[in-house]
Amino acid sequence: MLHRIPWVAIRRRGSSIDANRTSVATRIASMSASHASLTDITAADVAHSDAKWTPVRNHFGITAFGVNAYTARNTGDRLIGEHDHADPTDEQHQELYFVHTGHARFQVDGQDVDAPAGTFVSALDVKTIRSAVALSDNTIVLVIGAEPGAPYEVTPAERAELAAAGLPATPA
């Protein structure tokens, strides 16, 4: 396994690495990695979904792409509200959905997509109209999105949802 080591994590004395220091792997982990289960991350209600919204990106402070989870408590709950990203004043995200648990039905440009656990559904064209409904209780869908070729920015909609949930936006 290849481990990339940031130059600041290595301290040299002469030509050898100082073995008396905390291991490089431990220092790298503390600088660049963390973990949490979905239930460790504060979830909130949002207007565009019946499901609980879990702001995964915000929890980890990810700045390269958006990633959130939606948990439908009941069969029939709206997981992903109908939307597209065609308005040029909105974020122009491509989105990838992953059904982690349960079962969902996506509508993608009017076509039904049956999505049991383990299914990926993509919406690459910003004009694609997409939505999803839970077909079983406790369905969890992970959503990953970003604008191709552009630096990722936290959207005004996400900032508003975080504020409504009483959570600070990360990064600010």
C-alpha positions as CSV (number, residue, x, y, z in Angstrom):
1,M,0.0,0.0,0.0
2,L,1.3,3.4,-1.0
3,H,1.3,6.0,1.8
4,R,1.8,9.6,0.8
5,I,3.8,11.5,3.5
6,P,3.5,15.2,3.7
7,W,6.9,16.8,3.9
8,V,6.0,18.5,7.2
9,A,5.3,15.1,8.8
10,I,8.9,14.0,8.6
11,R,11.7,15.3,10.7
12,R,15.2,14.5,9.6
13,R,18.4,14.4,11.7
14,G,21.2,14.1,9.3
15,S,20.0,11.7,6.7
16,S,17.7,9.5,8.8
17,I,14.1,10.0,10.1
18,D,13.9,10.7,13.8
19,A,12.5,7.4,15.2
20,N,11.9,8.8,18.6
21,R,9.0,10.9,17.4
22,T,5.4,9.9,17.1
23,S,5.0,7.6,14.1
24,V,4.5,9.3,10.8
25,A,1.4,7.3,10.2
26,T,-0.1,8.5,13.5
27,R,0.7,12.1,12.7
28,I,-0.7,11.8,9.2
29,A,-3.9,10.3,10.5
30,S,-4.4,13.1,13.0
31,M,-3.8,15.7,10.3
32,S,-5.8,14.3,7.4
33,A,-8.3,11.6,8.4
34,S,-11.2,11.1,10.7
35,H,-14.2,8.8,10.9
36,A,-17.8,8.8,12.1
37,S,-20.8,6.6,11.7
38,L,-23.9,8.1,10.1
39,T,-25.6,8.2,13.5
40,D,-22.7,10.2,14.9
41,I,-23.4,13.1,12.6
42,T,-26.3,15.5,13.6
43,A,-29.2,15.1,11.2
44,A,-31.9,17.7,10.6
45,D,-35.3,18.2,8.8
46,V,-35.2,20.1,5.5
47,A,-38.0,21.6,3.5
48,H,-37.2,19.7,0.3
49,S,-37.4,16.2,1.7
50,D,-39.4,14.1,4.2
51,A,-36.2,12.3,5.1
52,K,-33.7,13.3,7.7
53,W,-30.8,15.2,6.1
54,T,-27.3,14.4,7.4
55,P,-24.7,17.0,6.3
56,V,-21.8,14.6,5.9
57,R,-19.7,17.1,3.9
58,N,-20.1,19.7,6.6
59,H,-19.2,17.3,9.4
60,F,-15.9,16.4,7.9
61,G,-15.2,19.9,6.4
62,I,-14.8,18.4,2.9
63,T,-14.1,21.2,0.4
64,A,-13.7,19.2,-2.9
65,F,-17.3,18.0,-3.4
66,G,-20.7,17.9,-1.7
67,V,-21.8,14.7,0.1
68,N,-24.9,14.3,2.2
69,A,-27.2,11.5,3.3
70,Y,-30.9,11.3,3.5
71,T,-32.7,8.8,5.8
72,A,-36.4,8.0,5.1
73,R,-38.1,6.9,8.3
74,N,-41.1,5.5,6.4
75,T,-42.1,3.9,3.2
76,G,-43.4,6.6,0.8
77,D,-41.2,9.4,2.3
78,R,-39.7,11.7,-0.3
79,L,-36.0,11.2,-0.1
80,I,-34.9,13.5,-2.9
81,G,-37.2,16.4,-3.9
82,E,-37.7,16.9,-7.6
83,H,-35.1,19.2,-8.9
84,D,-32.5,19.9,-11.6
85,H,-29.5,22.2,-11.8
86,A,-30.4,23.9,-15.1
87,D,-30.7,27.4,-13.8
88,P,-27.3,29.0,-14.6
89,T,-27.4,31.0,-11.3
90,D,-27.6,27.7,-9.3
91,E,-24.8,25.3,-8.7
92,Q,-24.2,23.2,-11.9
93,H,-23.7,19.9,-10.0
94,Q,-23.4,16.5,-11.5
95,E,-24.8,14.1,-8.8
96,L,-24.3,10.5,-7.9
97,Y,-26.8,8.8,-5.6
98,F,-26.0,5.6,-3.7
99,V,-28.7,3.6,-1.9
100,H,-26.9,2.4,1.2
101,T,-29.8,0.6,2.9
102,G,-33.5,0.0,2.1
103,H,-35.1,0.5,-1.3
104,A,-35.9,3.6,-3.3
105,R,-37.6,4.5,-6.6
106,F,-35.9,7.3,-8.5
107,Q,-37.4,9.3,-11.3
108,V,-34.8,10.5,-13.7
109,D,-36.3,12.6,-16.6
110,G,-39.6,10.8,-16.2
111,Q,-38.1,7.3,-16.2
112,D,-38.6,5.1,-13.0
113,V,-35.4,3.6,-11.7
114,D,-35.8,0.8,-9.2
115,A,-33.0,1.1,-6.7
116,P,-32.6,-1.5,-4.0
117,A,-29.6,-1.3,-1.5
118,G,-26.3,-1.2,-3.4
119,T,-27.6,0.7,-6.4
120,F,-25.9,3.8,-7.9
121,V,-28.0,6.3,-9.9
122,S,-26.2,9.2,-11.7
123,A,-27.5,12.5,-13.0
124,L,-24.7,14.0,-15.0
125,D,-26.6,16.5,-17.2
126,V,-27.6,19.6,-15.1
127,K,-30.9,19.6,-17.0
128,T,-31.8,16.1,-15.7
129,I,-34.9,16.3,-13.5
130,R,-34.5,13.8,-10.6
131,S,-36.3,12.7,-7.4
132,A,-36.5,9.7,-5.2
133,V,-39.1,8.1,-2.9
134,A,-38.4,5.4,-0.2
135,L,-40.0,2.0,-1.0
136,S,-39.1,0.7,2.5
137,D,-38.7,2.1,6.0
138,N,-35.2,3.4,7.0
139,T,-33.9,3.8,3.4
140,I,-30.6,5.7,3.4
141,V,-29.4,7.4,0.2
142,L,-26.0,9.0,0.0
143,V,-25.7,12.0,-2.4
144,I,-22.3,13.1,-3.9
145,G,-22.1,16.1,-6.2
146,A,-19.8,18.8,-7.6
147,E,-19.6,21.0,-10.7
148,P,-17.2,19.6,-13.3
149,G,-14.0,21.6,-13.7
150,A,-14.9,24.2,-11.0
151,P,-13.6,24.6,-7.4
152,Y,-16.3,23.3,-5.0
153,E,-18.2,26.0,-3.0
154,V,-20.7,25.4,-0.3
155,T,-24.0,26.4,-1.8
156,P,-26.3,29.1,-0.4
157,A,-29.0,26.4,0.0
158,E,-26.7,24.2,2.2
159,R,-25.6,27.2,4.3
160,A,-29.3,28.0,4.9
161,E,-30.1,24.4,5.8
162,L,-27.2,24.3,8.2
163,A,-28.3,27.6,9.8
164,A,-31.8,26.3,10.2
165,A,-30.5,23.2,11.9
166,G,-28.4,25.4,14.2
167,L,-25.1,24.0,12.8
168,P,-22.1,26.2,11.8
169,A,-21.0,25.9,8.2
170,T,-17.6,24.2,7.7
171,P,-15.7,25.9,6.1
172,A,-17.2,29.2,7.3
